[in-house]
Amino acid sequence: MIKSKYRWDIPVQDEELVTRLAHDLNVSRLVAGVLVNRGWKSAEQALPFLQADTGDLVNPFLMKGMTEAVERISRAVREGERIRVYGDYDADGVTSTTLMIRLLSELGATFDTYIPHRSREGYGLNLGAIDLASEAGVRLLITVDNGISAVDQIAYAGKLGIDVVVTDHHEPPEIVPDAVALVNPKQKDCPYPFKGLCGAGVVFKLAHAMFGHPKIEYADLAAIGTIADLMPLTGENRIIARLGLEQMRRGPNPGIRALCKVCAVKPEDLTSGRIGFSLAPRLNAGGRLEHADRAVKLLAAAGDEEAELLAHELDKLNVERQALVEQTVIEAEEMWQNQCASEPGKLSNVIVLAKEGWNAGIAGLVASKLVERYYRPTIVLAMDADSGKCKGSARSIDGFDLYAALTECADLMEHYGGHQAAAGMTITHANIAELAGRLHTLAEQWLNAEDWQPKRRIDLSIPLSEITLKAIDQMARLEPFGNGNPTPRILIRDVLIRESRTMGKEDKHLRMTVEQAGSTVEVVAFGMGDQRERLAPGLKIDLLGELSVNEWNGNRKVQAMFQDFRSQHLHLNDRRKERNVWGAVEKLIVNQQSGLAVGCSPLAIFNEAVSRFGPAGIPISAYTVAGIDNNGNTAIQTAATSERYVDRRGEWRHLILIGLPSSDQEVRVLKEWLAPKRGLESVTVFSGQDKGSHTLEPGGASFPERKHFAEVYAMCRQRGQWIDSPDGFIQETAEKTEWPLSTVRMMHEIFIELGFISAEGASRKIVSEPPRRELEESSRYRKARDHAQGLRLTEMTTEELHGWMSSCHVL
């Protein structure tokens, strides 16, 4: 049995609905299954999703504050007032700022831009920046991707004679600023139907309102902001992302073209994934390490030469950022491990770490890495030793609403903002311990046991035969993929591993060929090369992953990128013909110490194993000295000390057997080792050898077949009734059939249990009209059969032995 890394959320599939939708839309069952399990129940519902275009964009004036914003900006343009665009330093912030530059330039406005420095000023409007705007003669301040929480700052701007138009998409606080216009679809009383726009998406809608029609040419930057800020790719965001991707593939502007070049991505091959993993990190790099102005200049560049220079600078900063993140993660992990060691048994539900010298610009990236490794909500803070202030970011897990949790602790922070999954904050160092304590309690109250295992939502379970090139090509109609519309995740049950090998530098990756009912497919897993031994040829697994097409030299073939796996099967490696047993066992122990145990028979082999492998600390037991205590734990012998102890560690992943049981007690012990509670994944069996290294002779016991039971039963029917005594009918039957007396008595007991023979005291009588029952319905039969099988383990073929062990491993 191999347990999955993730908790699989598998929907109940409506096969009839899938079949009907596949027919009505003329798509494969693969595509139809994804649509059904994502909520599309009819062709009429699904078509707007599949064909989303500009006609489905919402009237921008439905957004609260949009009319006032258009009027105030129009007046500033007419009267030549100086406008300042106040942006943000992340990818959404710089794309929002650049879109506003396009908009105001096209309107003929007098304006400039300002993006705060991440480390020195932090997120959002600040009083110093407002003073600078006033000194520059700014009369209208337009925020992009921030401002909804700036109550005091906007009031201060008003006192200086500066009007403020806020365009934002973050969660509004209870009290919102008194601005000329607040444009944010998340305002409580805003009737705008789609709430998932990013900052750049809100500016895209503002441009729509200003010009009276959608500005399709603005969709490129709006798409980047949407994807980079992990907004749901549903509703209007899906339309914006599709329009933007089409535009960038067809005719990217100089900045995007240069960015693609340093990312080694062809513009025509751009996808939401490549934007999220290649373009967005470089746009973020400037704001994280230096200043975001460079990213804005790149996106607004008019020529290729300037754009390529800026793109190379951002690429260099991104490399520096990666190294800095890696080092900070090492330091953060060490700090967390020290916290855990200092209070054993009191592991905090939320990781909260702060350190002087850390860079606040990469705090969110570090927090994400820690969430990935420890699966706990995480806050990472950079501390200023002089002021005692800490600035940083937080990332959460499914089920823990980070923004709601921080709101419960608002009195401890100077500033905070964000949403369910991510947030930023400023807090004094003195309040960090209190914040950690309160968040720990909230997580304890809000989360249940299941929430602490990462979950993977599965779109559908599908047989290998339905995974074709045509079906995968049709999945392109579901793009773009991203948050809210993820790449379809597929479950393929019970596939047989035919080939398995590592690949890449240092064998970090894994490539396998799997088969099911005559169909085969190649599967690849990046970063899972260390799982090669667990995924050996011959094992059957359930496979979880995503589908793709591998193109090489003009050839196209189906490929699965797998992410997780599990198996209810026990893998048997039958090496009973191995000549150098001790050398082979030593190699297994060296290569796989974790979760390994060794069972031996006879005692001479056990003593030899303890002598050879004692220093490795591997649990080693002889069947004859192992017992089972009253709690079902197996008492085993420690290899290091040869003293008996009870193994309560729970799971053994790999079991090495040197010799097989030859008695009922030994079989009972082996069955306990094979029990599913152990979490055993594989068993390697060697023949038992004594110190002279000769193979021990197999022993065994026979068990009557069905025809033998029929023969004895026929004799019972012929006799009709009898007295049960050792020298009576049973003895007579034993002599005629040449079965031992104990075996004949066992047969009679089974007939009594099945209702074929009635028993009163020592009197036995055949039942004239017995029920129609199979031998397997008798528990006495099953127990005797299993016992007999156990005593002939050494005689079994590989297939028989695997079957017997698998039967012991079933829940």
C-alpha positions in Angstrom: 0.0 0.0 0.0 1.3 3.4 -1.0 -0.5 6.4 0.5 -1.0 9.6 -1.6 0.8 12.8 -0.6 -2.3 14.8 -1.1 -6.0 14.3 0.0 -7.8 13.6 -3.3 -11.2 15.3 -3.8 -12.9 13.0 -6.3 -16.3 14.1 -7.6 -19.1 11.7 -8.2 -19.4 11.7 -12.0 -22.8 11.9 -13.8 -22.0 9.6 -16.7 -25.3 10.2 -18.5 -24.8 14.0 -18.3 -21.2 13.6 -19.6 -22.4 11.5 -22.5 -25.1 14.0 -23.4 -22.8 17.1 -23.2 -20.2 15.3 -25.3 -22.8 14.7 -28.0 -24.3 18.2 -27.9 -21.0 20.0 -28.0 -19.3 17.5 -30.3 -16.4 17.1 -27.9 -14.6 14.2 -26.3 -15.8 12.6 -23.0 -12.6 14.0 -21.5 -13.6 17.6 -22.2 -17.3 17.0 -21.4 -16.3 15.4 -18.1 -14.3 18.4 -17.1 -17.1 20.8 -18.0 -19.7 18.7 -16.0 -17.5 18.5 -12.9 -16.9 22.2 -13.0 -20.6 23.0 -13.0 -21.7 23.2 -16.6 -24.8 21.0 -16.9 -25.9 21.8 -20.5 -24.6 23.0 -23.9 -26.5 26.3 -23.4 -24.6 26.9 -20.2 -21.2 25.8 -21.5 -21.2 27.6 -24.8 -20.7 31.1 -23.3 -17.8 29.7 -21.3 -16.2 28.1 -24.4 -16.9 31.0 -26.7 -16.3 33.9 -24.3 -15.6 37.1 -26.3 -16.1 40.9 -26.0 -19.8 40.6 -26.3 -19.9 39.1 -22.9 -18.1 42.1 -21.2 -20.1 43.8 -18.5 -21.3 47.4 -18.7 -18.5 49.3 -16.8 -20.9 51.8 -15.4 -22.5 49.1 -13.3 -19.4 49.4 -11.1 -20.0 51.7 -8.1 -18.0 54.9 -8.5 -17.3 54.5 -12.2 -19.5 57.5 -13.3 -17.8 59.8 -10.7 -14.4 58.6 -11.7 -15.0 59.2 -15.4 -16.4 62.7 -14.7 -13.5 63.7 -12.5 -10.8 62.4 -14.8 -12.5 64.0 -17.8 -12.6 67.4 -16.1 -8.9 67.1 -15.1 -8.1 66.4 -18.8 -10.2 69.3 -20.1 -8.8 71.8 -17.6 -5.2 70.6 -17.9 -4.9 69.7 -14.2 -1.8 67.9 -13.2 -2.6 64.2 -12.5 -0.4 61.7 -10.7 -0.9 58.0 -11.0 -0.1 56.3 -7.7 0.7 52.6 -8.4 2.1 49.5 -6.6 5.3 47.5 -7.0 4.0 44.0 -7.9 3.2 42.7 -11.4 -0.5 43.7 -11.1 0.6 47.2 -9.8 3.0 47.8 -12.7 0.6 46.6 -15.4 -2.1 48.8 -13.8 0.2 51.8 -13.8 1.3 51.2 -17.4 -2.4 50.8 -18.5 -3.2 54.1 -16.9 -0.2 55.7 -18.7 -1.7 54.4 -22.0 -5.2 55.7 -21.1 -4.1 59.2 -19.9 -1.7 59.5 -22.9 -4.5 58.7 -25.3 -6.8 61.2 -23.5 -4.1 63.9 -23.8 -3.8 64.4 -20.0 -1.0 66.1 -18.1 0.3 63.4 -15.7 3.2 61.5 -14.1 3.5 58.4 -12.1 4.7 57.4 -8.6 5.3 53.9 -7.2 6.3 53.7 -3.6 9.5 51.9 -2.6 8.6 48.5 -1.2 11.1 48.5 1.7 11.2 52.2 2.5 7.6 53.1 2.1 5.6 49.9 2.1 2.3 49.2 0.4 -0.3 51.8 -0.5 -0.6 55.6 -0.1 1.6 57.3 2.5 1.7 60.8 3.8 5.2 61.6 2.5 4.2 60.7 -1.0 1.1 62.9 -0.7 3.3 65.8 0.4 5.5 65.3 -2.7 2.4 65.3 -4.9 1.2 68.6 -3.4 4.7 70.2 -3.9 4.5 69.1 -7.5 1.2 70.8 -8.0 -0.9 67.6 -8.4 -4.6 68.3 -8.2 -5.8 64.8 -8.9 -4.3 61.6 -7.6 -5.5 58.3 -9.2 -4.5 55.1 -7.3 -4.2 51.8 -9.1 -4.2 48.5 -7.3 -4.3 50.2 -3.9 -6.1 52.9 -2.0 -9.3 51.2 -0.7 -7.9 51.2 2.9 -6.2 54.6 2.8 -8.8 56.4 5.0 -6.4 58.8 6.8 -4.1 59.3 3.8 -7.0 60.4 1.5 -8.4 62.7 4.1 -4.9 64.3 4.4 -4.8 64.7 0.6 -8.1 66.5 0.7 -6.8 69.0 3.2 -4.0 69.7 0.8 -6.5 70.3 -2.0 -5.8 67.1 -3.9 -8.8 65.0 -5.1 -8.4 61.2 -5.1 -9.9 58.7 -7.4 -9.3 55.2 -6.1 -9.2 52.2 -8.5 -8.6 49.0 -6.5 -9.7 45.4 -6.1 -8.6 44.5 -2.6 -11.1 43.8 0.2 -12.6 47.0 1.5 -12.5 47.7 5.2 -15.6 48.5 7.3 -14.8 52.2 6.9 -13.8 53.3 3.4 -12.0 56.5 2.4 -13.9 59.7 1.6 -12.6 59.9 -2.0 -14.0 61.7 -5.0 -14.6 58.2 -6.5 -14.1 54.6 -5.2 -14.0 52.2 -8.1 -13.8 48.7 -6.6 -16.2 45.9 -7.5 -15.8 44.4 -4.0 -17.6 47.3 -2.3 -20.6 45.9 -0.3 -23.2 47.9 -2.2 -21.6 47.6 -5.7 -24.0 46.0 -8.2 -21.2 45.0 -10.6 -21.8 41.2 -11.1 -18.1 40.1 -11.4 -16.0 40.6 -8.3 -12.8 38.9 -9.4 -11.0 41.7 -11.3 -7.4 42.5 -10.5 -6.1 46.1 -10.4 -5.2 46.0 -14.1 -8.7 44.6 -14.8 -10.3 47.6 -13.0 -8.2 50.0 -15.1 -9.3 48.0 -18.2 -12.9 48.7 -17.3 -12.2 52.3 -16.6 -10.8 52.7 -20.1 -13.9 51.0 -21.4 -16.0 53.6 -19.6 -13.9 56.5 -20.7 -14.0 55.6 -24.4 -17.5 54.1 -24.5 -16.3 50.8 -25.9 -13.8 48.0 -24.8 -10.2 48.9 -25.5 -9.2 45.5 -26.8 -5.6 46.7 -27.3 -5.4 47.2 -23.5 -6.1 43.5 -22.9 -2.4 42.4 -23.1 -1.4 44.2 -19.8 -4.7 43.5 -18.2 -4.2 39.8 -18.9 -0.7 39.8 -17.4 -1.9 41.5 -14.3 -4.8 39.1 -14.0 -2.7 36.0 -14.3 0.2 37.3 -12.2 -2.1 38.3 -9.3 -3.7 34.8 -9.3 -7.1 36.1 -10.0 -9.8 33.5 -11.0 -9.8 32.9 -14.7 -13.6 32.9 -14.9 -16.2 35.5 -16.0 -14.7 38.7 -17.3 -11.2 37.6 -16.4 -11.4 34.7 -18.8 -12.4 37.1 -21.6 -9.6 39.5 -20.7 -7.0 36.7 -20.5 -8.1 35.2 -23.8 -8.1 38.6 -25.6 -4.7 39.5 -24.1 -3.0 36.2 -24.9 -4.3 36.4 -28.5 -3.0 39.9 -28.8 0.5 39.1 -27.3 0.8 36.0 -29.5 -0.1 38.0 -32.6 1.6 41.3 -32.1 3.3 41.9 -28.7 4.5 45.4 -27.8 8.3 46.0 -27.5 8.3 45.4 -23.7 6.5 42.1 -23.8 8.6 41.0 -26.8 11.8 41.7 -25.0 10.5 40.0 -21.8 9.7 36.9 -23.8 13.2 36.9 -25.3 15.0 36.9 -21.9 12.6 34.1 -20.8 13.4 32.0 -23.9 9.7 32.0 -24.8 8.4 32.7 -28.3 5.5 35.2 -28.1 3.3 32.9 -30.3 3.8 30.2 -27.6 2.7 32.3 -24.7 0.2 30.7 -22.2 -1.1 31.7 -18.9 1.4 29.3 -17.3 4.4 30.9 -19.1 3.2 34.3 -18.0 2.8 33.1 -14.4 6.1 31.3 -14.1 8.3 33.3 -16.5 7.2 36.8 -17.3 5.5 37.7 -14.0 8.5 36.9 -11.7 10.7 39.2 -13.8 8.2 42.0 -13.6 8.0 41.5 -9.8 11.8 41.4 -9.4 12.3 45.2 -9.7 9.9 46.0 -6.9 11.2 43.2 -4.7 14.8 44.2 -4.8 15.1 47.8 -6.0 12.3 49.8 -7.5 9.3 48.9 -9.7 9.8 51.9 -12.1 12.0 49.7 -14.3 9.2 47.3 -15.0 6.8 50.2 -15.8 9.4 51.6 -18.2 9.8 48.2 -19.9 6.1 47.8 -20.5 5.7 51.3 -21.7 8.8 51.2 -23.9 8.4 52.5 -27.5 11.3 50.7 -29.1 13.0 47.4 -29.0 16.5 48.6 -28.0 15.3 50.3 -24.8 13.0 47.4 -24.0 15.7 44.8 -24.4 18.0 46.7 -22.1 15.4 47.0 -19.4 14.4 43.3 -19.8 18.0 42.2 -19.3 18.2 44.3 -16.1 15.0 42.8 -14.8 16.2 39.3 -15.7 19.4 39.9 -13.7 17.5 41.1 -10.8 15.3 38.0 -11.0 18.4 35.8 -10.7 19.5 37.8 -7.6 16.0 37.4 -6.2 16.1 33.7 -6.7 19.4 33.4 -4.8 18.1 35.6 -2.0 14.9 33.6 -1.7 16.9 30.4 -1.5 19.1 31.8 1.3 16.2 33.3 3.2 14.3 30.0 3.1 17.3 28.2 4.6 17.5 30.8 7.4 13.7 30.7 8.0 13.6 26.9 8.1 16.4 26.9 10.6 14.5 29.4 12.8 11.3 27.3 12.5 13.1 24.1 13.4 14.7 25.8 16.5 11.2 27.0 17.6 9.9 23.4 17.3 12.8 22.0 19.2 12.5 24.5 22.0 8.9 23.5 22.7 8.5 19.8 21.8 4.9 18.8 21.6 3.7 22.4 21.2 3.9 22.8 17.4 2.3 26.1 16.4 -0.5 25.9 13.9 0.8 29.1 12.1 4.4 29.8 11.3 5.3 33.4 12.2 9.0 34.4 11.7 10.8 37.7 11.8 14.5 38.6 11.4 16.6 41.6 11.0 18.3 41.8 7.6 15.6 40.0 5.6 14.2 41.6 2.5 10.5 42.5 2.8 10.2 42.3 -0.9 10.7 38.6 -1.0 8.8 37.7 2.2 5.8 36.4 0.3 7.9 34.1 -1.8 9.6 32.7 1.3 6.3 32.3 3.0 5.0 30.4 0.0 8.0 28.0 0.1 7.4 27.3 3.8 3.7 26.7 3.2 4.6 24.2 0.5 7.0 22.3 2.8 5.1 22.4 6.1 1.6 23.1 5.0 0.8 25.7 7.6 -0.3 29.3 7.2 3.0 31.3 7.3 4.0 34.9 7.9 7.5 36.1 7.1 8.6 39.6 8.3 11.6 41.7 7.8 12.6 43.6 10.9 14.0 47.1 11.2 16.2 47.1 14.3 16.1 50.9 14.8 12.3 51.3 14.7 11.3 47.9 15.8 8.9 47.7 12.9 8.4 44.6 10.8 7.1 44.5 7.3 6.2 41.3 5.5 3.8 39.0 3.8 1.7 36.0 4.6 0.4 33.0 2.7 -2.3 30.6 3.7 -3.7 27.1 3.2 -7.1 26.0 2.1 -9.8 26.6 4.7 -7.9 29.3 6.6 -9.1 32.8 5.6 -6.0 34.9 6.1 -7.7 38.2 5.7 -10.4 37.3 8.2 -7.8 36.0 10.6 -5.8 39.2 10.4 -8.9 41.2 10.9 -9.5 39.4 14.2 -6.0 40.6 15.2 -6.2 44.1 13.6 -5.4 45.8 16.9 -1.9 44.3 16.9 -0.9 45.7 13.5 -0.2 49.2 12.1 -1.5 48.2 8.7 -2.6 45.0 6.9 -4.4 44.1 3.7 -5.0 41.3 1.3 -7.4 38.4 0.8 -8.1 34.8 1.8 -4.9 33.3 0.5 -2.3 36.1 0.8 -1.8 39.3 2.7 0.8 41.9 3.7 1.2 43.7 7.0 3.3 46.1 9.2 3.6 45.3 12.9 5.9 46.2 15.7 8.3 43.5 16.9 6.8 43.6 20.4 3.4 42.4 19.1 4.7 39.4 17.0 4.4 36.8 19.8 0.8 37.9 20.6 -0.1 37.7 16.8 1.4 34.2 16.6 -0.6 33.1 19.6 -3.9 34.4 18.4 -3.5 33.0 14.9 -2.6 29.6 16.4 -5.9 29.7 18.4 -7.9 30.8 15.4 -6.5 28.0 13.2 -7.3 25.5 16.0 -10.9 26.7 16.0 -11.4 27.1 12.2 -9.6 24.0 10.9 -10.3 20.3 11.3 -8.0 17.3 11.0 -8.5 16.9 7.2 -7.6 20.6 6.6 -4.0 19.9 7.6 -3.4 17.6 4.6 -3.1 19.5 1.3 -5.9 18.7 -1.0 -6.0 18.1 -4.8 -9.3 18.6 -6.6 -9.7 16.0 -9.4 -11.8 16.9 -12.4 -12.6 13.3 -13.4 -11.6 9.7 -13.4 -11.0 8.3 -16.9 -9.7 5.1 -18.4 -6.4 5.2 -20.3 -8.2 4.3 -23.6 -10.1 7.6 -23.6 -6.9 9.7 -23.5 -6.2 10.5 -27.1 -4.4 13.3 -29.0 -7.8 14.5 -30.3 -9.2 14.7 -26.8 -6.2 16.6 -25.5 -6.3 19.0 -28.5 -9.9 19.7 -27.7 -9.0 20.7 -24.2 -7.5 23.9 -25.6 -11.1 25.2 -25.8 -11.1 25.3 -22.0 -8.0 27.6 -21.9 -6.7 29.9 -20.5 -5.9 27.9 -17.4 -5.1 29.3 -14.1 -6.6 30.2 -10.7 -10.4 29.4 -10.8 -10.0 27.5 -14.0 -7.0 25.2 -13.4 -5.5 22.8 -15.9 -7.7 19.7 -15.7 -6.5 17.2 -13.2 -7.1 13.6 -14.2 -7.3 10.3 -12.2 -6.4 7.1 -14.0 -7.0 4.1 -11.8 -5.1 0.9 -11.6 -2.5 1.3 -14.3 0.4 -1.1 -14.5 3.9 0.3 -14.5 5.7 -1.3 -17.5 8.9 0.8 -17.4 10.4 3.3 -14.9 13.6 5.2 -15.1 15.1 8.5 -13.9 16.2 11.3 -16.2 17.8 14.7 -16.1 20.6 16.2 -14.1 21.4 14.2 -11.0 18.4 11.9 -11.9 16.0 14.4 -10.4 13.1 13.5 -12.7 11.1 10.4 -13.4 9.8 8.9 -16.7 7.5 5.9 -16.8 5.4 3.9 -19.2 2.1 2.7 -17.8 -0.5 0.3 -19.3 -4.2 -0.4 -18.9 -6.3 -2.8 -20.9 -3.8 -2.7 -23.8 -3.4 1.1 -23.9 -0.2 2.7 -22.9 1.0 6.2 -22.2 4.2 7.9 -21.2 4.2 9.8 -17.9 6.7 12.2 -16.5 7.1 13.7 -13.1 9.6 16.6 -12.4 11.4 16.4 -9.2 10.3 12.9 -8.4 13.4 10.9 -9.3 13.7 9.8 -5.7 10.5 7.9 -6.1 12.0 5.4 -8.6 12.3 2.6 -6.1 8.7 2.9 -5.0 7.4 3.0 -8.6 9.0 -0.2 -9.9 7.8 -2.1 -13.0 5.1 -4.5 -12.1 3.3 -2.3 -9.6 -0.3 -1.2 -10.1 -1.0 2.4 -9.1 -3.7 5.1 -9.2 -2.2 8.0 -11.1 -3.1 11.7 -10.6 -1.8 14.3 -13.1 -2.4 16.6 -16.0 -2.4 15.7 -19.7 -0.3 17.2 -22.4 1.1 16.6 -25.9 4.8 15.9 -26.3 6.1 17.2 -29.6 9.5 16.2 -30.9 10.9 16.3 -34.5 7.4 16.7 -35.9 5.9 13.8 -33.9 3.1 14.3 -31.4 2.1 11.9 -28.7 0.1 11.9 -25.5 2.0 12.5 -22.3 0.8 12.7 -18.7 2.5 15.0 -16.2 1.8 13.2 -12.9 1.8 14.8 -9.5 0.7 12.2 -7.1 0.0 8.5 -6.9 -1.2 5.8 -4.5 -1.6 2.0 -4.6 -3.6 -0.5 -2.7 -1.4 -3.2 -4.0 1.6 -4.7 -2.3 4.7 -5.0 -4.5 6.5 -8.4 -4.2 10.2 -8.7 -5.3 10.7 -12.4 -5.3 14.5 -13.0 -5.0 14.4 -16.6 -3.6 16.8 -17.6 -6.4 19.4 -15.0 -5.3 22.7 -16.8 -4.6 24.5 -14.0 -2.7 21.7 -13.3 -0.2 23.7 -11.3 2.3 25.3 -9.1 -0.3 21.9 -8.3 -1.8 20.4 -7.6 1.6 23.2 -5.3 2.5 22.7 -3.3 -0.7 19.0 -2.9 0.0 19.7 -1.7 3.5 22.3 0.8 2.4 20.0 2.2 -0.4 16.8 2.3 1.7 17.2 2.6 5.5 14.1 4.7 6.1 10.9 2.6 6.8 12.8 -0.7 6.5 12.4 -3.8 8.6 13.8 -7.4 8.3 12.2 -10.7 9.2 14.2 -13.9 9.4 13.8 -17.7 9.6 15.3 -19.8 11.1 17.0 -18.5 14.2 20.4 -19.0 12.8 19.6 -16.6 10.0 18.3 -14.1 12.5 21.5 -14.2 14.5 23.5 -13.7 11.4 21.4 -10.8 10.3 21.8 -9.1 13.7 25.5 -9.6 13.6 25.8 -8.1 10.1 23.3 -5.3 10.2 23.1 -4.4 13.9 24.9 -1.0 13.5 22.4 0.2 10.9 19.6 0.3 13.5 17.2 -1.6 11.3 14.4 -3.5 13.1 15.2 -7.2 12.7 13.2 -10.1 14.0 13.0 -13.8 13.8 9.4 -15.1 13.4 10.0 -17.3 16.4 10.9 -14.5 18.8 8.4 -12.0 17.7 5.0 -11.9 19.3 1.9 -9.7 19.3 1.0 -7.9 22.4 -2.6 -7.2 23.6 -2.8 -3.9 21.7 -1.9 -5.5 18.4 1.7 -4.2 18.3 4.5 -6.4 17.1 7.2 -7.1 19.6 10.5 -7.3 17.6 14.2 -7.6 18.2 16.4 -4.5 17.9 19.3 -5.2 15.6 21.5 -2.8 17.6 21.1 -4.3 21.0 19.4 -7.7 20.5 16.9 -6.6 23.2 13.2 -7.1 22.7 11.0 -4.0 22.4 7.6 -3.1 21.0 7.6 -1.3 17.7 5.0 1.4 17.9 6.3 3.6 15.1 3.4 2.7 13.0 4.5 2.3 9.4 7.0 0.0 7.6 7.4 0.9 4.0 9.7 -2.0 3.0 10.0 -5.4 4.5 12.9 -7.8 3.7 12.2 -11.5 4.4 15.1 -13.9 4.7 13.3 -17.2 4.7 9.5 -17.8 5.1 7.5 -19.1 8.0 7.1 -22.8 8.6 4.7 -22.9 11.5 1.3 -21.5 12.4 2.8 -19.1 15.0 5.3 -17.8 12.4 2.5 -17.4 9.8 0.6 -15.3 12.4 3.5 -13.0 12.9 4.1 -12.5 9.2 0.4 -11.7 8.7 0.7 -9.1 11.4 3.7 -7.6 9.5 1.7 -7.6 6.3 -1.4 -5.9 7.9 -2.5 -2.7 6.1 -2.1 -0.6 9.2 1.7 -0.9 8.7 1.5 1.0 5.4 3.7 -1.5 3.8 4.6 -0.9 0.2 6.9 -3.7 -0.8 8.2 -7.0 0.3 11.5 -8.5 -0.9 11.8 -12.3 -0.3 15.1 -14.2 -0.1 15.5 -17.9 0.6 16.6 -18.8 4.2 20.2 -19.8 4.4 22.3 -21.1 7.3 25.8 -20.0 7.9 27.0 -22.6 5.4 25.0 -20.7 2.8 23.1 -23.8 1.6 19.4 -23.3 0.7 17.0 -24.7 3.3 14.6 -27.4 2.1 11.1 -26.2 1.7 8.4 -27.7 3.9 4.7 -27.6 3.6 1.3 -29.1 4.2 -1.4 -30.1 1.9 -5.0 -28.9 2.0 -8.0 -30.8 0.4 -9.4 -29.5 -2.8 -13.1 -29.0 -3.6 -13.3 -32.5 -5.1 -12.0 -34.0 -1.8 -14.7 -32.2 0.2 -17.3 -33.6 -2.3 -15.9 -37.1 -1.8 -16.1 -36.9 2.0 -19.6 -35.3 1.9 -20.8 -38.2 -0.4 -19.6 -40.7 2.2 -21.6 -38.7 4.9 -24.8 -38.8 2.8 -24.4 -42.5 2.3 -24.0 -43.1 6.0 -26.9 -40.8 6.9 -26.2 -40.6 10.7 -23.5 -41.6 13.1 -21.8 -41.0 16.5 -18.8 -38.8 16.5 -16.0 -40.8 18.0 -12.2 -41.2 17.2 -12.5 -44.8 16.2 -15.9 -44.6 14.4 -17.1 -43.2 11.1 -14.4 -40.4 11.0 -11.6 -43.0 11.4 -13.2 -45.1 8.7 -13.4 -42.0 6.3 -9.8 -41.2 7.0 -8.6 -44.6 6.1 -10.6 -44.7 2.9 -9.6 -41.2 1.7 -6.1 -41.4 3.1 -6.6 -37.9 4.7 -5.4 -37.4 8.3 -8.0 -37.8 11.0 -7.7 -34.1 11.9 -8.4 -33.1 8.3 -11.5 -35.2 8.1 -12.8 -33.8 11.4 -12.1 -30.3 10.0 -14.3 -31.1 6.9 -17.1 -32.4 9.1 -17.0 -29.1 11.2 -17.2 -27.1 8.0 -20.3 -29.2 6.9 -21.9 -28.5 10.2 -21.2 -24.8 10.0 -22.8 -24.7 6.5 -25.9 -26.6 7.6 -25.2 -29.7 5.7 -24.9 -31.8 8.8 -26.9 -31.4 12.1 -25.1 -32.0 15.4 -26.7 -32.7 18.8 -24.0 -33.7 21.4 -22.0 -36.5 19.8 -24.9 -37.4 17.4 -24.5 -36.4 13.7 -27.1 -36.6 11.0 -27.1 -35.6 7.4 -29.6 -32.8 6.5 -32.0 -34.1 3.9 -32.5 -30.7 2.1 -29.4 -28.7 2.9 -29.1 -25.0 1.9 -27.1 -24.1 -1.3 -23.9 -22.7 0.1 -20.3 -22.4 -1.0 -17.4 -23.6 1.0 -16.0 -20.0 1.2 -19.0 -19.0 3.3 -17.6 -21.1 6.2 -15.2 -19.2 8.4 -13.8 -22.5 9.6 -13.0 -23.4 5.9 -11.4 -20.0 5.2 -9.3 -20.2 8.4 -8.1 -23.7 7.7 -7.3 -22.9 4.1 -5.3 -19.8 5.0 -3.5 -21.8 7.7 -2.6 -24.5 5.2 -1.5 -22.0 2.6 0.7 -20.3 5.1 2.5 -23.5 5.9 3.4 -24.0 2.2 4.7 -20.5 1.5 8.1 -21.8 0.5 6.5 -24.0 -2.2 4.5 -21.2 -3.8 5.2 -19.7 -7.1 5.8 -16.0 -7.3 2.2 -15.4 -8.4 0.8 -17.6 -5.6 3.0 -15.9 -3.0 2.0 -12.4 -4.2 -1.6 -13.4 -4.0 -1.3 -14.7 -0.5 0.6 -11.7 0.8 -1.9 -9.3 -1.0 -4.8 -11.1 0.8 -3.1 -10.3 4.1 -2.7 -6.7 3.1 -6.3 -6.0 2.3 -8.2 -3.7 4.6 
